[in-house]
């Protein structure tokens, strides 16, 4: 997966949490408003029923169906409310909108069932008679503590639905505005969190590129400030150690360059690791890149190859001599020793010592001794003969 910037990991999470919370709050507000509105409507219809109950109850002793139906139609038309009066068994005695004699038994209606038990019942459902959703509130009519009838008041939910729809639109509009504001705030917070991390990332890139003098500004956050201080300390220590290594390397290079002896370091694959100036002058390879090249590519000499093979195979230090013929004959003494790091052997070190002049002096000494011996041999022979003659007795003659 392609890595993403931290701001695009933090910002969507914050925004998603905000939107989810906003959705829950909006849904809860809509449900609460709907419940509250329905409860207020039920309370209002109950109050209407209580007021109408005083007029209806006069026609129950005895039951006057015609007057009950007339009262339902008169009051229902005046109050724009559907009014139905029933017996506890569900039989309709009067209705403001329909011919009660043609209406079915209403005992199966949930609000009628509840009212028949002496409690106020309510329900919301679709009316097949009026072809619309209605809210029904039914309350019992008590005569001498007995339920003698049921008064049901109903209103269409068109108005309620319209108000709920308007409220939902307001909630949606407000929620959209809040979401936009929350989006901007989330982006600002995400940017504020990610910006110091981005700056530290850029600082780390500068450190990796060698700009160890650069220093990070600690952000106001405690954790990030500690990280920035740690990175600054790391850069300072790296700078000190690299400077120390550079100085040691310069000293090492100075020592190798100042040596009269030639030095060649090779690895176990006979590739050149290091060669000093004296060794380059010996083989006249000053203008040839040598580091990483195979020794035989740079110096082709059978005797040298035998010495290298012996050193790599044995891993023990030893000394040998080799003759090179370039402009003139030169003799070198080679000190061979294993090259090791802290744990294991990584190659071999060849130190070349030019002993051409020493060999010439030894030859001169041998020639001088031979010449002196030859020149002194004749007189010494004569002296020896005279001495022997004297010793035999010639000294008394």
Residue, then its C-alpha position, 0 to 999 in steps of 0.5 A: x500500500x502507498x504510504x499516506x501522510x499522517x494528516x490524511x490518516x488523522x483528518x478522516x478519522x476525526x471527521x468520521x467520528x464527528x459525522x457519526x456523532x452528529x448523525x446520532x444527535x440528529x436522529x435522536x433529536x428527530x425521534x425526540x421531537x416526533x415523540x414529544x409532538x405525538x405526546x402533545x397531540x395525544x394530550x390535546x386530543x385527550x383534553x378535547x375528549x374530556x370536554x366532549x365527554x360531558x355532552x355525550x354522556x347525557x345520551x347514554x341514559x338511555x342510549x340515544x343513537x341519533x343524537x350521539x351521531x348528530x353530536x359527533x357530526x356537528x362537533x367534528x365539522x366544527x373542530x375539523x376532527x373525526x369523532x367516533x362514539x362506540x360501545x365497549x363491545x366495539x359497536x359504533x354508535x356515531x361517527x362524524x365522517x361516515x354512516x355509523x350503521x355501515x361501519x364495521x365493529x371496531x373492537x379489534x382496533x388497538x386503541x378501542x381494546x385499551x379503552x374498553x379496559x378503562x384506560x386511555x388508548x392511542x395508536x397511529x395507523x393508516x385508515x382505509x376509510x379515509x385513505x390517510x394516516x391518522x392518530x387515534x385517541x380513545x377514552x372510556x366513558x364511565x357511568x357509575x364506575x363502569x365503562x358504558x361507552x368509548x369516545x374516540x377522537x382522531x386527526x389526520x397526521x398530514x399536519x404532523x408529518x408536514x411539521x416533522x418534515x420541516x423539522x427534519x429539513x432544519x435539522x439537516x440544514x443545521x447538521x450540514x452547516x455544523x458538519x462543514x464547520x466541524x470539517x474545518x475544525x478537524x482539518x485545523x486540528x489535524x494540521x496542527x498535530x501533523x505539522x510538527x511531525x512533518x517538520x521533524x520528518x524534514x529534519x530527519x531527511x536533512x540529517x540523513x543527507x548529512x546536514x548535522x548542524x541543522x536543529x529542530x525547533x521543539x513543538x509545544x507538545x511534550x511528547x513531540x518536544x522530547x522526540x525533537x530534543x532526542x533527534x537534535x541530540x542524536x544529530x549532535x552525537x553523530x556529528x561528533x562521531x563522524x568528525x572523530x572518524x573523519x579525523x581518524x581516517x585522515x590520520x590513517x591516510x596520512x600515516x599510510x601516505x607517509x610510509x616508505x613501505x608499500x601497503x596493499x590490503x585485500x579481502x578474501x576474494x583478492x579484491x583490493x581494499x586499500x593501497x597507499x601511495x608508495x605501493x602505487x609508485x612501486x607498480x606505477x599505477x597512480x592513475x588507475x582506479x584500484x579500490x574494489x578491483x581484483x589484485x590480478x587485474x592491477x598487478x600481474x605477477x606469478x610469484x606474487x599470486x603464489x604468495x597471496x594464495x599461501x597467505x589466504x590459505x594459511x591465515x598465518x603471518x610470514x615473510x617472503x621476497x620477490x623480484x620485480x623487473x621494470x626499468x631495473x631489477x628491484x628486490x622487495x621483502x613482503x611481510x604478509x599478515x592476516x587482516x582481521x576485524x573485531x570478530x573474524x579474518x576479512x583479508x590479508x595485508x601485504x607490506x612491501x619493503x624495498x631491499x634492492x640497495x641492501x641486496x646490492x650492498x650484500x653483493x658488494x660485501x661478498x665480492x670484497x671479501x672474495x677479492x681480499x681473500x684472493x689477493x691475500x692468498x699468495x703472500x700468505x702462502x709464501x709466509x706460511x712456507x717460510x714459517x714452516x721452514x723455520x719451524x722445521x729447524x731452518x732457524x738454527x741454520 
